[in-house]
Amino acid sequence: MARARRSHAQQYAGGAFAEFVCGGAQDCGRVRQPCQQRTDRARGAPTRLTESMQNSAVEGFRLSPQQRSLWSLQQTAEGQPFRALSVILLEGDLKPDVLQRAVQHLVSRHEILRTTFSRPPGIKTLFQVVGETSQFSWETVDLSSLDVTEQRLRIAEYFAVESERPFDFDQGPLLRAKLVKQSSDSHVLLVSLPALCGDSVSLANFSSELSRAYPSCLNQHELSGEPMQYADFAEWQNEQLGADDVHVLTGKTHWQKREAASVPGPAILLGRRVAGTGAFEPDSIAVDLDSPLSEIEAMAREREISVSALLFACWQALLWRLAGQTESEFVLYNLCAGRKFADLQNALGLYAKYLPIRLHCEDKSVDEHLRQVSDALKEADEWQEYFDPCTSANTISDSVAFDFEERQSRYGADPVSFSVIRQYVCFSPFKLKLSCVRSGEAISVELHYNRQVFDRAAVKQIAGYFQRFLSSVLQNSEVDLGAIEILDDDERRRLLVEFNQTAADLPGGKGIHQLFEDQVARTPKAIAVVSGDQELTYDELNVRANQLAHLLRRRGIGPDARVGLCVERSVETIVGLMGILKAGGAYVPLNPDHPRDRLALQLTESNSSILISNNGATNNQPFESTETIDLCSDRAFLEAQPNTNPASITQAGNLVYVIHTSGSTGIPKGVAVRHRNLINYTQFILQRLQINRPLSFATVSTISADLGNTCIFPALVSGGCLHILGYDVAMEGDLLRDYFTRRPIDVLKIVPSHFSALLASQTDGRILPAKYLILGGEAFSWDLARRIRLMDHPCQIINHYGPTETTVGSLTFSVDTENLSRYSSTVPIGRPIANTRCYILDQRRRPVPLGISGELYIGGAGVTAGYLNQSAETAARFVPDPFSSDPESRLYRTGDLARYLPDGNIEFLGRADTQVKVRGYRVELGEIEAALSSRAGVRQVVVTVFRDKSADERVVAYMVSSPVSPDELRASLKQKLPDYMVPSAFVFLKSLPLTPNGKVDRNALPAPDETRPGLQSDFVAPRSFVEKELAGIWASFLKVSAVGVHDNFFDLGGHSLLATQVVSRMRKEFHLEIPLRSLFESPTVAQLAEKIEEANSNEAERFLNEIEALSEEDARQLLGQEGTTSV
């Protein structure tokens, strides 16, 4: 059926063109008809601008669709990059004056060579205006006195100058010809046209016709036959695309289904510049094919496809590989000459256009791929008349293209031969294009690229990949596309070996607590840990940890036994941690702010029989089958235990801690970390920070995540002082500034979004550490890096990356230059740490080329023991290392997409699955979906992270369910999940959008409305001035249209980092010192407004009493002062 429709489309288009040529459509404002039968027909009148529009009449013709598209692109381009240039070698007894007359004759025959383009004042439409006189630019240069080398250099210079020389589209002439004499029997003719007037075939036709016109002029003859005029064809195209005929509408529908705007081009990141100007700066390189044309032709014949289809298929498959094999569908543009009718074969003008070829990409056999591509190209060619290039003008600059041409290089023989030695045409601003030209028994290939998108080295790299890919295809067409090797030995060695030279010595056989004990012996009286008004020396900390360790030993704790640790931020955090390690056990850090059900599950999953707590961190509610030891209430009992170091029974391979991460199945995964993993990491940090004296470290995060381990262990094994900052200090910029002023900090580890929120109120650098600011846990933007550097502070900024499964961090990058910001959209994550190997692999676990996206795998000393009691999940993520001779060696599949930058640093690109980071916390969306799906009445659910224009992240749940209020859902989830995993919005749909293969189409999910989410409380509008101001501030940060006075800030989607920014704004608006905790204690507009009004009232009363006690002069001085009040 489809084949029949295409055939019918061809017949219809051909018939319509034949009817047009023979004059079937009359009195339609069409210009003269292009065929012999039209000689007695009057030429239709061109569009005329009347006297009422202009002082003088102007006649012109509509632009063709190709010209309109190109003119639109020209308006946004810098300079005039779109042009057609040809260099013709003329050998023989040339007479320059005759050649000039021959060019003049061609200009007379072809209107497009004497056409200009005008838009008279007051008229929006651009017209092409055919000149009555055959004007063109003619120039001659004599280089016969120079040697051959100098002549070539000069001609290349002329070509370069002409390729940038502007055209006067309004006045013309637009055809320029330059004749260069090399010797008495050798000349070079440089021909230049704007692309509006000609394409590649037009240049070839010009050369061919000139080779015939020259001898005709020499013999005082004229060429016979009247050529097709471009204005005639342009008019036919406009009528064709504007018709309401069912065939035309069917053709348009065909291309709408393949619309390029809905499917992107291949995302080739190799050598790509992300900070370009956006301009189009074309350049090109030659590609030397290792495979002869005869082999290419032989394979094409065997597969019954064209040479063009074979090369296109290889180019498209290579792009799929270079895009990381992650895109199942993308658009690649293919050049269509636009001359399928006989009357157009020898015509001049812009007939060519690029057709979008939309193909599904997958790891299939070469033969299957060739068949699919050949069919797609044939189908596109059959429907070519119905494609309007204007529809792709807005997206084409970020697209990739292919063109193939058969070109005759030599014309004429006696008395002068004409040989085209160079030809360049550009009429579309593609970022990358493979251009193939077959001439005789040879094929030449070039890669054209935009210098603002790719650098030359990267394009040369792509050229090498194409050579190897094509050679492999010709050798074996039965192989799958993903199995074709495109790396050479040198690049493979660089990726696998040179980038992983990280070997370093490690202290053997010890546990991390023993390194701490060694430090206690060196600096017993130094301050080890500070929290609020509490502090412990190394000796004091060691004694308390020893007492706990002896008690735990008596309770049966030994190597690999797990002990829960659920404490508020305090010095007891480190007492409990070290006590568990000294006993020989592994600590299981728990967050006291998490739901009790989640804590119970983590204790059960980790087989923890004992829980260490403090100050009722677990609300004094015991957990089933778990003994609780409270470091505060049981202090007297603990102090009765021995205070000496217990004999160590720990080996480097024993567990040191088990940290739980979000689990896609709904159950958190416990990552089992060994002592040797942590020691390797700790030793690297000490070396990386070049610690030669004790430093002060600050940790602002919960120990239930390993972010703070960057500070905890390096501090305690090097004689440093660890500062455990309370929640208020960690979250409020003013309090943090004051803390840093009183207690100078050398090293701070923090999540980028957390630090960015703190900068909302602090811009003077006083919250920066003295030596090192380490950011990790999520992508680090260049914008934030610039904001930090603008503070002119001497501290070094380090980006630190690593999943929990490879022990805290595996790569680092020093942000001391922005040179890489040209190539990376975020700050790179850097290079692997000591004894760590990083590989970026494809779906077959083979290294991808430098600069290409792949999945990041990490091996080496940091790879942990896997997931506790989850063998299947461990086997899926901790895979055999194919690059190691050790059969026990494992690589961790991070699920993160990354690529190597030109200097060997690694850039993080995102996730290969649905795992996300929310304010630094790792979240498996499947865990949230599982929690929602467990509710009765929920039929379907999908959870995603929505990023608004300000880059703020919101967890959003899309549901198909029976009626249920968002408040009920939130309350239910808060019993199972931490606050950061509870969706800020619930969107109820009749059905979830699906892709053609039946999967949920996440890209089609609607953005959450910026309206007040469904809450149990009825909406009550703000009543007082303070309530209105508060509601306005909240609405602007929460991205909702209205906030009621009884709406809860956190139910509206607020969170701790957003609260920091909101409070900062409220302080400025009300000139009050509003503590961050006020928003948590009074989370509605009404409650917070009452506090603010009370504070204002108290201040006013105090102020009036103070004034009454003053003299008149003192009162005036006081009234001129401004102050700040505390809530």
ZIWO-V983333 format. One record per residue. N is the residue number from 0. RES is the residue in one small letter. OMEGA is omega in whole degrees, 0 to 359 (NA if undefined). BURIAL is I if it has 24 or more other ideal C-beta (glycine too) atoms within 12 Angstrom, else O. Layout:
# ZIWO-V983333
[[N,RES,OMEGA,BURIAL] [N,RES,OMEGA,BURIAL]]
This chain:
# ZIWO-V983333
[[0,m,181,O] [1,a,180,O] [2,r,179,O] [3,a,179,O] [4,r,180,O] [5,r,179,I] [6,s,179,O] [7,h,179,O] [8,a,178,I] [9,q,181,I] [10,q,181,O] [11,y,181,I] [12,a,179,I] [13,g,179,I] [14,g,179,O] [15,a,179,I] [16,f,179,I] [17,a,178,O] [18,e,180,O] [19,f,182,I] [20,v,183,I] [21,c,173,O] [22,g,182,I] [23,g,181,O] [24,a,185,I] [25,q,174,O] [26,d,180,O] [27,c,181,O] [28,g,183,O] [29,r,175,I] [30,v,190,I] [31,r,186,I] [32,q,188,I] [33,p,170,I] [34,c,185,I] [35,q,184,O] [36,q,187,O] [37,r,188,I] [38,t,180,O] [39,d,180,O] [40,r,178,O] [41,a,177,O] [42,r,177,I] [43,g,183,I] [44,a,175,O] [45,p,177,I] [46,t,182,I] [47,r,173,O] [48,l,186,O] [49,t,181,O] [50,e,181,O] [51,s,178,O] [52,m,188,O] [53,q,174,O] [54,n,177,O] [55,s,182,O] [56,a,178,O] [57,v,177,I] [58,e,180,I] [59,g,183,I] [60,f,180,I] [61,r,174,I] [62,l,173,I] [63,s,176,I] [64,p,178,I] [65,q,181,I] [66,q,179,I] [67,r,179,I] [68,s,181,I] [69,l,180,I] [70,w,177,I] [71,s,178,I] [72,l,181,I] [73,q,183,I] [74,q,182,O] [75,t,182,O] [76,a,174,I] [77,e,185,O] [78,g,179,O] [79,q,186,I] [80,p,188,I] [81,f,184,I] [82,r,179,I] [83,a,183,I] [84,l,179,I] [85,s,176,I] [86,v,185,I] [87,i,176,I] [88,l,180,I] [89,l,182,I] [90,e,181,I] [91,g,182,I] [92,d,185,O] [93,l,172,I] [94,k,185,O] [95,p,181,I] [96,d,178,O] [97,v,178,I] [98,l,179,I] [99,q,178,I] [100,r,179,I] [101,a,176,I] [102,v,179,I] [103,q,180,I] [104,h,178,I] [105,l,179,I] [106,v,178,I] [107,s,183,I] [108,r,187,I] [109,h,182,I] [110,e,185,I] [111,i,179,I] [112,l,176,I] [113,r,180,I] [114,t,171,I] [115,t,185,I] [116,f,186,I] [117,s,169,I] [118,r,183,O] [119,p,179,I] [120,p,178,O] [121,g,182,O] [122,i,182,O] [123,k,187,O] [124,t,174,O] [125,l,180,I] [126,f,167,I] [127,q,187,I] [128,v,182,I] [129,v,180,I] [130,g,180,I] [131,e,180,O] [132,t,185,O] [133,s,181,I] [134,q,171,I] [135,f,181,I] [136,s,181,I] [137,w,181,I] [138,e,177,O] [139,t,179,O] [140,v,180,I] [141,d,178,O] [142,l,187,I] [143,s,180,O] [144,s,181,O] [145,l,176,O] [146,d,187,O] [147,v,181,O] [148,t,181,O] [149,e,177,O] [150,q,180,I] [151,r,179,O] [152,l,180,O] [153,r,180,I] [154,i,176,I] [155,a,178,O] [156,e,177,O] [157,y,181,I] [158,f,181,I] [159,a,180,O] [160,v,182,O] [161,e,181,I] [162,s,178,I] [163,e,183,O] [164,r,184,I] [165,p,175,O] [166,f,172,I] [167,d,186,O] [168,f,185,I] [169,d,186,O] [170,q,182,O] [171,g,352,I] [172,p,183,I] [173,l,175,I] [174,l,178,I] [175,r,179,I] [176,a,181,I] [177,k,181,I] [178,l,182,I] [179,v,179,I] [180,k,176,I] [181,q,177,I] [182,s,183,O] [183,s,181,O] [184,d,179,O] [185,s,178,I] [186,h,175,I] [187,v,178,I] [188,l,176,I] [189,l,182,I] [190,v,183,I] [191,s,178,I] [192,l,168,I] [193,p,181,I] [194,a,175,I] [195,l,185,I] [196,c,182,I] [197,g,176,I] [198,d,184,I] [199,s,179,I] [200,v,178,I] [201,s,178,I] [202,l,178,I] [203,a,178,I] [204,n,178,I] [205,f,180,I] [206,s,181,I] [207,s,182,I] [208,e,178,I] [209,l,179,I] [210,s,176,I] [211,r,181,I] [212,a,182,I] [213,y,179,I] [214,p,178,I] [215,s,178,O] [216,c,179,I] [217,l,181,I] [218,n,177,O] [219,q,177,O] [220,h,173,O] [221,e,177,O] [222,l,181,I] [223,s,176,O] [224,g,179,O] [225,e,184,O] [226,p,171,I] [227,m,177,I] [228,q,187,I] [229,y,180,I] [230,a,177,I] [231,d,181,I] [232,f,179,I] [233,a,180,I] [234,e,178,I] [235,w,179,I] [236,q,181,I] [237,n,178,I] [238,e,181,I] [239,q,183,I] [240,l,181,I] [241,g,183,O] [242,a,177,I] [243,d,181,O] [244,d,183,O] [245,v,180,O] [246,h,179,I] [247,v,180,I] [248,l,177,O] [249,t,178,I] [250,g,178,I] [251,k,179,I] [252,t,178,O] [253,h,183,I] [254,w,177,I] [255,q,178,O] [256,k,180,O] [257,r,185,I] [258,e,183,O] [259,a,184,I] [260,a,183,O] [261,s,179,O] [262,v,184,I] [263,p,171,I] [264,g,181,I] [265,p,182,I] [266,a,180,I] [267,i,184,I] [268,l,184,I] [269,l,177,I] [270,g,185,I] [271,r,178,I] [272,r,181,I] [273,v,183,I] [274,a,178,O] [275,g,182,I] [276,t,184,O] [277,g,180,O] [278,a,176,O] [279,f,180,I] [280,e,187,I] [281,p,175,I] [282,d,182,I] [283,s,173,I] [284,i,176,I] [285,a,178,O] [286,v,179,I] [287,d,180,O] [288,l,175,I] [289,d,184,O] [290,s,179,I] [291,p,180,O] [292,l,182,I] [293,s,178,O] [294,e,179,O] [295,i,180,I] [296,e,181,O] [297,a,180,O] [298,m,179,I] [299,a,179,I] [300,r,180,O] [301,e,182,O] [302,r,180,I] [303,e,175,O] [304,i,179,I] [305,s,174,I] [306,v,179,I] [307,s,181,I] [308,a,179,I] [309,l,181,I] [310,l,177,I] [311,f,182,I] [312,a,178,I] [313,c,179,I] [314,w,181,I] [315,q,180,I] [316,a,177,I] [317,l,178,I] [318,l,177,I] [319,w,177,I] [320,r,182,I] [321,l,176,I] [322,a,177,I] [323,g,179,I] [324,q,183,I] [325,t,183,I] [326,e,182,I] [327,s,183,O] [328,e,172,I] [329,f,184,I] [330,v,174,I] [331,l,183,I] [332,y,181,I] [333,n,182,I] [334,l,175,I] [335,c,183,I] [336,a,178,I] [337,g,185,I] [338,r,185,I] [339,k,179,O] [340,f,186,I] [341,a,183,O] [342,d,185,I] [343,l,188,I] [344,q,184,O] [345,n,183,I] [346,a,176,I] [347,l,180,I] [348,g,180,I] [349,l,178,I] [350,y,186,I] [351,a,173,I] [352,k,179,I] [353,y,180,I] [354,l,178,I] [355,p,178,I] [356,i,183,I] [357,r,185,I] [358,l,174,I] [359,h,185,I] [360,c,177,I] [361,e,184,O] [362,d,181,O] [363,k,182,I] [364,s,179,O] [365,v,182,I] [366,d,179,I] [367,e,179,O] [368,h,180,I] [369,l,180,I] [370,r,182,O] [371,q,181,I] [372,v,180,I] [373,s,178,I] [374,d,181,I] [375,a,180,I] [376,l,178,I] [377,k,180,I] [378,e,180,I] [379,a,180,I] [380,d,182,I] [381,e,181,I] [382,w,190,I] [383,q,184,I] [384,e,186,I] [385,y,179,I] [386,f,178,I] [387,d,182,I] [388,p,181,I] [389,c,182,I] [390,t,182,I] [391,s,185,I] [392,a,184,I] [393,n,184,O] [394,t,190,I] [395,i,182,I] [396,s,178,I] [397,d,184,I] [398,s,179,I] [399,v,187,I] [400,a,177,I] [401,f,170,I] [402,d,180,I] [403,f,180,I] [404,e,170,I] [405,e,188,O] [406,r,173,I] [407,q,186,O] [408,s,185,I] [409,r,182,O] [410,y,176,I] [411,g,180,I] [412,a,187,O] [413,d,5,O] [414,p,182,O] [415,v,175,I] [416,s,181,I] [417,f,180,I] [418,s,177,I] [419,v,182,I] [420,i,176,I] [421,r,179,I] [422,q,181,I] [423,y,178,I] [424,v,176,I] [425,c,176,I] [426,f,174,I] [427,s,185,I] [428,p,179,I] [429,f,176,I] [430,k,182,I] [431,l,181,I] [432,k,173,I] [433,l,183,I] [434,s,182,I] [435,c,179,I] [436,v,177,I] [437,r,180,I] [438,s,183,O] [439,g,182,O] [440,e,182,O] [441,a,176,O] [442,i,178,I] [443,s,183,I] [444,v,176,I] [445,e,171,I] [446,l,177,I] [447,h,184,I] [448,y,176,I] [449,n,182,I] [450,r,178,I] [451,q,180,I] [452,v,183,I] [453,f,172,I] [454,d,188,I] [455,r,181,O] [456,a,180,O] [457,a,180,I] [458,v,175,I] [459,k,178,I] [460,q,178,I] [461,i,179,I] [462,a,178,I] [463,g,179,I] [464,y,180,I] [465,f,178,I] [466,q,182,I] [467,r,180,I] [468,f,180,I] [469,l,180,I] [470,s,180,I] [471,s,179,I] [472,v,181,I] [473,l,181,I] [474,q,184,O] [475,n,182,O] [476,s,180,I] [477,e,181,O] [478,v,176,O] [479,d,183,I] [480,l,183,I] [481,g,182,I] [482,a,183,O] [483,i,181,I] [484,e,179,I] [485,i,178,I] [486,l,170,I] [487,d,186,O] [488,d,182,O] [489,d,181,O] [490,e,178,I] [491,r,179,O] [492,r,180,O] [493,r,182,O] [494,l,187,I] [495,l,188,I] [496,v,187,O] [497,e,181,O] [498,f,184,I] [499,n,176,I] [500,q,188,O] [501,t,185,I] [502,a,179,O] [503,a,179,O] [504,d,178,O] [505,l,173,I] [506,p,187,O] [507,g,168,O] [508,g,184,O] [509,k,171,I] [510,g,183,I] [511,i,180,I] [512,h,177,I] [513,q,175,I] [514,l,175,I] [515,f,180,I] [516,e,176,I] [517,d,180,O] [518,q,177,I] [519,v,180,I] [520,a,182,O] [521,r,186,O] [522,t,186,I] [523,p,186,O] [524,k,178,O] [525,a,178,I] [526,i,182,I] [527,a,186,I] [528,v,179,I] [529,v,174,I] [530,s,184,I] [531,g,178,O] [532,d,178,O] [533,q,171,I] [534,e,180,O] [535,l,171,I] [536,t,178,O] [537,y,181,I] [538,d,180,I] [539,e,178,I] [540,l,181,I] [541,n,180,I] [542,v,182,I] [543,r,178,I] [544,a,179,I] [545,n,181,I] [546,q,177,I] [547,l,182,I] [548,a,180,I] [549,h,178,I] [550,l,180,I] [551,l,177,I] [552,r,180,I] [553,r,178,O] [554,r,176,I] [555,g,180,O] [556,i,179,I] [557,g,183,I] [558,p,177,I] [559,d,174,I] [560,a,183,I] [561,r,178,I] [562,v,179,I] [563,g,178,I] [564,l,183,I] [565,c,185,I] [566,v,171,I] [567,e,180,I] [568,r,183,I] [569,s,177,I] [570,v,178,I] [571,e,177,I] [572,t,183,I] [573,i,175,I] [574,v,181,I] [575,g,182,I] [576,l,182,I] [577,m,178,I] [578,g,179,I] [579,i,182,I] [580,l,179,I] [581,k,177,I] [582,a,182,I] [583,g,183,I] [584,g,176,I] [585,a,181,I] [586,y,178,I] [587,v,184,I] [588,p,180,I] [589,l,180,I] [590,n,182,I] [591,p,178,I] [592,d,182,I] [593,h,179,I] [594,p,182,I] [595,r,181,I] [596,d,181,O] [597,r,178,I] [598,l,180,I] [599,a,179,I] [600,l,181,I] [601,q,176,I] [602,l,180,I] [603,t,182,I] [604,e,182,I] [605,s,182,I] [606,n,180,I] [607,s,181,I] [608,s,181,I] [609,i,178,I] [610,l,175,I] [611,i,182,I] [612,s,174,I] [613,n,176,I] [614,n,178,O] [615,g,181,O] [616,a,178,I] [617,t,179,I] [618,n,177,O] [619,n,178,O] [620,q,184,O] [621,p,175,O] [622,f,183,I] [623,e,177,O] [624,s,180,O] [625,t,175,I] [626,e,180,I] [627,t,173,I] [628,i,181,I] [629,d,184,I] [630,l,180,I] [631,c,183,I] [632,s,178,O] [633,d,186,I] [634,r,182,O] [635,a,180,O] [636,f,180,O] [637,l,182,I] [638,e,177,O] [639,a,181,O] [640,q,177,I] [641,p,182,O] [642,n,179,I] [643,t,177,O] [644,n,175,I] [645,p,178,I] [646,a,183,O] [647,s,179,I] [648,i,185,O] [649,t,173,I] [650,q,182,O] [651,a,181,I] [652,g,178,I] [653,n,181,I] [654,l,176,I] [655,v,174,I] [656,y,175,I] [657,v,181,I] [658,i,182,I] [659,h,174,I] [660,t,180,I] [661,s,181,I] [662,g,184,I] [663,s,181,I] [664,t,182,O] [665,g,179,I] [666,i,178,I] [667,p,180,I] [668,k,178,I] [669,g,180,I] [670,v,184,I] [671,a,183,I] [672,v,182,I] [673,r,179,I] [674,h,183,I] [675,r,175,I] [676,n,184,I] [677,l,179,I] [678,i,178,I] [679,n,180,I] [680,y,183,I] [681,t,180,I] [682,q,179,I] [683,f,181,I] [684,i,178,I] [685,l,179,I] [686,q,183,O] [687,r,180,I] [688,l,177,I] [689,q,183,O] [690,i,176,I] [691,n,174,O] [692,r,179,O] [693,p,179,I] [694,l,175,I] [695,s,182,I] [696,f,176,I] [697,a,174,I] [698,t,185,I] [699,v,187,I] [700,s,177,I] [701,t,178,I] [702,i,179,I] [703,s,169,I] [704,a,187,I] [705,d,181,I] [706,l,184,I] [707,g,181,I] [708,n,175,I] [709,t,180,I] [710,c,188,I] [711,i,188,I] [712,f,175,I] [713,p,178,I] [714,a,190,I] [715,l,177,I] [716,v,181,I] [717,s,181,I] [718,g,180,I] [719,g,179,I] [720,c,181,I] [721,l,177,I] [722,h,176,I] [723,i,186,I] [724,l,177,I] [725,g,185,I] [726,y,183,I] [727,d,181,I] [728,v,182,I] [729,a,187,I] [730,m,183,I] [731,e,182,I] [732,g,181,I] [733,d,180,I] [734,l,179,I] [735,l,178,I] [736,r,180,O] [737,d,180,O] [738,y,181,I] [739,f,178,I] [740,t,182,O] [741,r,183,O] [742,r,182,I] [743,p,182,O] [744,i,179,I] [745,d,186,I] [746,v,176,I] [747,l,174,I] [748,k,187,I] [749,i,177,I] [750,v,182,I] [751,p,181,I] [752,s,177,I] [753,h,181,I] [754,f,178,I] [755,s,178,I] [756,a,179,I] [757,l,181,I] [758,l,180,I] [759,a,181,I] [760,s,183,I] [761,q,182,I] [762,t,184,O] [763,d,177,O] [764,g,184,I] [765,r,172,I] [766,i,177,I] [767,l,177,I] [768,p,184,I] [769,a,187,I] [770,k,188,I] [771,y,169,I] [772,l,182,I] [773,i,180,I] [774,l,181,I] [775,g,178,I] [776,g,179,I] [777,e,181,I] [778,a,184,I] [779,f,186,I] [780,s,175,I] [781,w,180,I] [782,d,178,O] [783,l,178,I] [784,a,179,I] [785,r,179,O] [786,r,180,I] [787,i,183,I] [788,r,177,I] [789,l,178,O] [790,m,177,O] [791,d,181,O] [792,h,186,I] [793,p,184,O] [794,c,178,I] [795,q,180,I] [796,i,182,I] [797,i,172,I] [798,n,188,I] [799,h,184,I] [800,y,171,I] [801,g,175,I] [802,p,178,I] [803,t,184,I] [804,e,177,I] [805,t,172,I] [806,t,171,I] [807,v,184,I] [808,g,184,I] [809,s,180,I] [810,l,175,I] [811,t,178,I] [812,f,178,I] [813,s,182,I] [814,v,179,I] [815,d,177,O] [816,t,178,O] [817,e,180,O] [818,n,183,O] [819,l,179,I] [820,s,173,I] [821,r,187,I] [822,y,183,I] [823,s,182,I] [824,s,174,I] [825,t,178,I] [826,v,181,I] [827,p,176,I] [828,i,167,I] [829,g,184,I] [830,r,182,I] [831,p,178,I] [832,i,183,I] [833,a,176,I] [834,n,181,I] [835,t,179,I] [836,r,178,I] [837,c,177,I] [838,y,174,I] [839,i,192,I] [840,l,176,I] [841,d,184,I] [842,q,176,O] [843,r,180,O] [844,r,173,O] [845,r,182,I] [846,p,175,I] [847,v,181,I] [848,p,176,I] [849,l,177,I] [850,g,184,I] [851,i,180,I] [852,s,175,I] [853,g,179,I] [854,e,181,I] [855,l,174,I] [856,y,182,I] [857,i,177,I] [858,g,176,I] [859,g,190,I] [860,a,182,I] [861,g,183,I] [862,v,187,I] [863,t,183,I] [864,a,180,I] [865,g,182,I] [866,y,183,I] [867,l,175,I] [868,n,177,I] [869,q,187,I] [870,s,181,O] [871,a,179,O] [872,e,178,I] [873,t,181,I] [874,a,181,O] [875,a,186,O] [876,r,179,I] [877,f,192,I] [878,v,177,I] [879,p,181,O] [880,d,183,I] [881,p,184,O] [882,f,181,I] [883,s,177,O] [884,s,179,O] [885,d,182,O] [886,p,180,O] [887,e,183,O] [888,s,181,O] [889,r,171,I] [890,l,175,I] [891,y,175,I] [892,r,186,I] [893,t,187,I] [894,g,178,I] [895,d,174,I] [896,l,182,I] [897,a,175,I] [898,r,174,I] [899,y,173,I] [900,l,186,I] [901,p,183,I] [902,d,178,I] [903,g,172,I] [904,n,182,I] [905,i,176,I] [906,e,175,I] [907,f,185,I] [908,l,183,I] [909,g,183,I] [910,r,174,I] [911,a,180,I] [912,d,185,O] [913,t,177,I] [914,q,182,I] [915,v,171,I] [916,k,178,I] [917,v,181,I] [918,r,178,I] [919,g,180,I] [920,y,178,I] [921,r,185,I] [922,v,169,I] [923,e,182,I] [924,l,178,I] [925,g,179,I] [926,e,177,I] [927,i,179,I] [928,e,180,I] [929,a,180,I] [930,a,179,I] [931,l,182,I] [932,s,181,I] [933,s,179,O] [934,r,177,I] [935,a,177,O] [936,g,179,O] [937,v,183,I] [938,r,179,O] [939,q,177,O] [940,v,172,I] [941,v,182,I] [942,v,179,I] [943,t,176,I] [944,v,181,I] [945,f,178,I] [946,r,180,O] [947,d,185,O] [948,k,180,O] [949,s,179,O] [950,a,176,O] [951,d,184,I] [952,e,178,I] [953,r,173,I] [954,v,184,I] [955,v,178,I] [956,a,176,I] [957,y,190,I] [958,m,167,I] [959,v,187,I] [960,s,172,I] [961,s,185,O] [962,p,177,O] [963,v,182,I] [964,s,176,O] [965,p,180,I] [966,d,178,O] [967,e,180,I] [968,l,179,I] [969,r,181,I] [970,a,180,O] [971,s,182,I] [972,l,182,I] [973,k,174,I] [974,q,185,O] [975,k,190,I] [976,l,173,I] [977,p,186,I] [978,d,184,I] [979,y,178,I] [980,m,179,I] [981,v,182,I] [982,p,177,I] [983,s,179,I] [984,a,176,I] [985,f,181,I] [986,v,183,I] [987,f,183,I] [988,l,175,I] [989,k,176,O] [990,s,179,O] [991,l,178,I] [992,p,183,O] [993,l,173,O] [994,t,179,O] [995,p,179,O] [996,n,171,O] [997,g,178,O] [998,k,178,O] [999,v,179,I] [1000,d,183,O] [1001,r,180,O] [1002,n,181,O] [1003,a,179,O] [1004,l,182,I] [1005,p,175,O] [1006,a,178,O] [1007,p,180,I] [1008,d,175,O] [1009,e,178,O] [1010,t,180,O] [1011,r,180,I] [1012,p,182,I] [1013,g,179,I] [1014,l,181,I] [1015,q,182,O] [1016,s,176,O] [1017,d,181,O] [1018,f,175,O] [1019,v,183,O] [1020,a,176,O] [1021,p,185,I] [1022,r,183,O] [1023,s,178,O] [1024,f,182,O] [1025,v,179,I] [1026,e,180,I] [1027,k,179,O] [1028,e,179,I] [1029,l,180,I] [1030,a,179,I] [1031,g,179,I] [1032,i,181,I] [1033,w,182,I] [1034,a,182,I] [1035,s,180,I] [1036,f,183,I] [1037,l,179,I] [1038,k,174,I] [1039,v,185,I] [1040,s,182,O] [1041,a,177,I] [1042,v,177,I] [1043,g,185,I] [1044,v,180,I] [1045,h,179,I] [1046,d,180,I] [1047,n,182,I] [1048,f,185,I] [1049,f,174,I] [1050,d,178,I] [1051,l,180,I] [1052,g,179,I] [1053,g,177,I] [1054,h,189,I] [1055,s,181,I] [1056,l,177,I] [1057,l,178,I] [1058,a,178,I] [1059,t,181,I] [1060,q,180,I] [1061,v,180,I] [1062,v,178,I] [1063,s,178,I] [1064,r,181,I] [1065,m,178,I] [1066,r,181,I] [1067,k,184,O] [1068,e,186,O] [1069,f,181,I] [1070,h,180,O] [1071,l,174,I] [1072,e,184,I] [1073,i,179,I] [1074,p,178,I] [1075,l,182,I] [1076,r,179,O] [1077,s,181,I] [1078,l,178,I] [1079,f,180,I] [1080,e,181,O] [1081,s,190,I] [1082,p,176,I] [1083,t,179,I] [1084,v,183,I] [1085,a,182,I] [1086,q,182,I] [1087,l,178,I] [1088,a,179,I] [1089,e,179,O] [1090,k,181,I] [1091,i,180,I] [1092,e,178,I] [1093,e,179,O] [1094,a,179,I] [1095,n,181,I] [1096,s,179,O] [1097,n,179,O] [1098,e,180,I] [1099,a,180,O] [1100,e,179,O] [1101,r,182,O] [1102,f,179,O] [1103,l,178,O] [1104,n,180,O] [1105,e,181,O] [1106,i,182,O] [1107,e,183,O] [1108,a,185,O] [1109,l,171,O] [1110,s,182,O] [1111,e,181,O] [1112,e,179,O] [1113,d,178,O] [1114,a,179,O] [1115,r,179,O] [1116,q,180,O] [1117,l,181,O] [1118,l,180,O] [1119,g,181,O] [1120,q,176,O] [1121,e,180,O] [1122,g,179,O] [1123,t,182,O] [1124,t,177,I] [1125,s,176,O] [1126,v,NA,I]]
